Amino acid sequence: MDSATSDARTPLGATADNGLKIVVVGGFGVGKTTMVRSVSEIRPLNTEETMTRAGEAVDDTSGVHAKTSTTVAFDFGRISIDAHNVLYLFGAPGQERFWFLWDRLFSGTLGAVVLVDTRRIDDSWYAIDRLEAHGTPFIVACNDFGGPSHRHEAVRDALDLDPHVPLVDCDARSRESSKQVLITLVQHIKNQYAGQTIRPVASTREFA
């Protein structure tokens, strides 16, 4: 899909001191890097490498033939919640050969977005399975690739989603759309931990 539209980024204030970790996860080529890039308030860190012919024997590129680069470690971005709290966004690599990194990325994660391409919905199973195994709250976001739309009921049935898991549509290229996805996730986390104190995973001073 097309890259996110670039525009001016507003620096985070120096008073932000609590970091909350969010992971964007999903199958190969579903738009994780694009989402982190579109919504981050800093220039995101990307670990993208050019896809080569040697990788064709390893990665399943069916349905993503136009993809020319891929994440080999993780993407990283930030977005502010308020004057004292920020989200640290981590985009997980989608290829099966990098799945061993996911458990480490999930460590200390407050919640996750499972990004789905409904044309290749089976690619989402592993992400959901691992998040459920970790007990990590998550939502599912169907990324718009311009194909036919699918009823949410059909997507829920295909993914065997629990009724309490939010399911939304999005365009990962749009900052506003990606922000709405994160707002939905934060609200879901708030509902999950109602009455409990959410402990930040780290202070931003630890990343200085």
N, C-alpha and C positions, 0 to 999 in steps of 0.2 A: 504494500500500500504506500501511498505518498507520504513523504516526510512531514512532520508537524510544521505548521507555519511558524516562522521565527518572528519574535517581536521583543520589545524592550522588557527586561527583567528588573523587578524591584528588589534591591538588596534586603535581606532580613535585618531587622533591628538588632542592635547589640544587646538588648535586654532579654532576648530569647535564651532560656537556659535549660528547658526540659525537652529531650528528644524522644519521640515515640516512633517505633520502627514499624513500617508497613512494607509488605512484599507484594509485588505484582508478578503473578505466575501464570503459566499456561503452556500450551503446546508450541511447537516450532512455527514461527512466522505469524503469530496471532496479533502482534502489535504492542508487545510489552515495552520495548525500547521507545516506540513512538509515544506511548502514553506517558512514560516518565519524562521524556523530552518536552512534551506539550505542556505539562502542568508544573514542572519544576520552576522555582523562583530563583534558582542559580543556574549557571551553565552546567548541565548534567555531565557526570562522568560516565562515559561509555567505554566498554571493552569490546568494540566491534572489530571483526576481522573480515577481510574479503573472502567470500566463498570461492573455493577452487574446485577443479575437476576431481581432485583426489578425494574430496569430501563426499562426492556423489555416491560412492560405494558404502558410506557410513550413515549419512543423514537421509531421511525420507523427505524429499523435496516435492513430492506430489502435492499439487494445489498451491505451491509457492514458487513456481518456476521463475517468476520475475525477481525473486529475492537475490540480492547480490552481496549482502554482508550479513553477519550473524554475531550475536553476543556469545563470548567464550568464557566469561566469568560472571559479571553482573553489571547492571546499570545502577546509577546512584543519583538521586536528586533530593531536593528539600522543598517543603511548602509550609507556610506559617498557618497555625490555627488562631493564635492570638499573640499578644505581646510577649508571652512567656513560654509558649509551647509551639514546637514545630514537629512536622512529620518528616521522618527520614524514609525516603522511598527507595526500595531495592527491586530492580527488575531481574528476575531469575532467567538463566539461559533455558531455551526450550528443547534443545536436542537431547535425545535419550542418553547420549554418552556423557552429558554434563549433569544428569539427574543426581549424581552422588553429592553435588554441591548443595542441593536443596535443603537437606536436613540441617546443614550448618547455617544457611540463610534463615531458616525458620526459627532458629534459636533466639529467644528474646523478642520474638515478633508479637506485636499487639494484635494484628489482624492482617488479612490478605485479600487481594482481589484476584479472582480466577478469571482471566480474560479468555473468551471463547470465540472461535470462528465457527459459526453454525454450519458451514460447509464441510468442516472436519471435526465434528463434535466429539468423536471418539478420542481425539488427542487430549481432551480435558480430563479424562478419567484419572490419570495418575496424579495430577495436581490435587484433585479433590480427595483422593484416597490418602495422600500424604498429609494433607492439612487435617483431615479427620483423625488420622493416627496421632498427630501432635496435639490434638484438642485445640487447634487455633481457629478462632472465629473468622469466617470469610463470607464474601458475597460473590456472586457470579455476574459478570458484565459481558454481554454479547456485542462484540465489535462489528461495526457496519462496514462490510466490504462491497456494498453495492448490489448484492444478490437478493434473492427473494426473502421476504421477512418470514419469521417463524413465530407462531403463537407461543407465549410463555409456557402455557400448559404442556405443549409438545416438547419444549426444551427441558422442562422440569422432569418430564417422564423419561426422556432420553438420558439424562444425567442422574436420574434417581435421587433428586434433591429433596432434602427434608423441607417440609412446608415453611419452617421458620427462616430458611436461608433466603435473603433478598436476591431477586433476579432483575437486572436492569438492562436496557439497551444503551449503547454509547457509540461515539465516534472518537477513537483514541487520538485522532489528529487535532481535535478541538480542545483547547484549554478549558473552556466552560463545561463541556461534556465530561471531561476527565475529572474536573473539580466536583461535579455532581456525583460521580462514582465514589470519590473519596468521602464526600459528605454522607452518602448512604452507608458506607462502611463504618465511619466513625459513629453514626447513630446506632448502627447494629451492635457495635462493640459496647456502646453506652448501655443499650438495653440488656446485653448479655451480662454485664458487670454491674447492673443496678444495685445500689446499696454497698458496693465494694469500692475500695480505693484503687485506682489504676496507677501502678508504679511505673514511672518513666524508665526506659531501658538504659538511658545514659544521660549525662549532662553534656551539653554542646562543648563545654570546656575540655572534655576528654578527647574531642576531635580536633582541637586547635593545634 
